[in-house]
């Protein structure tokens, strides 16, 4: 895809390997992933959607029927297939990056970008959604806070990090992701 830099000169950008967006539920992985794939002219896939398609039921139904360990095993299988399909943008569920085997697979076959959002922003984005099985608790905000505290050190292992800014549009955040990727020619090729 040909895009223009700030001076109007054409510049082609292309992923060299899969880019996996990781982070908490509500951090914007799917929305940013779609916009990023469009801007880079590459494929996009949401790993949770791929799991639901393969299972013919929702993530919440899989959790309720088969439990989280079963879901996590399917998640790893699907992630492996997506990574092996070549350069594209992949958004993952919030727990996908927690498994050491998944982190190793992502590091070996792609690159991870952590969309780091604070608790207030995450809560604002997820509080009215009933599709988050891990938040079906008596205190969903408290649960979200606990999960964020537990997961931050693991997400911090991602190769790249972008801090989500409250008020930033999807377009602005996507531009910031591209700026971040431009610093890594091993992940994204940029030609003048």
Helices and strands as residue ranges (DSSP letters): E 2-4, E 10-15, E 18-22, H 29-40, E 44-46, H 47-55, H 59-66, H 68-84, E 89-91, G 96-98, H 100-109, E 110-116, H 119-126, G 133-135, H 140-155, E 160-163, H 170-181, E 188-191
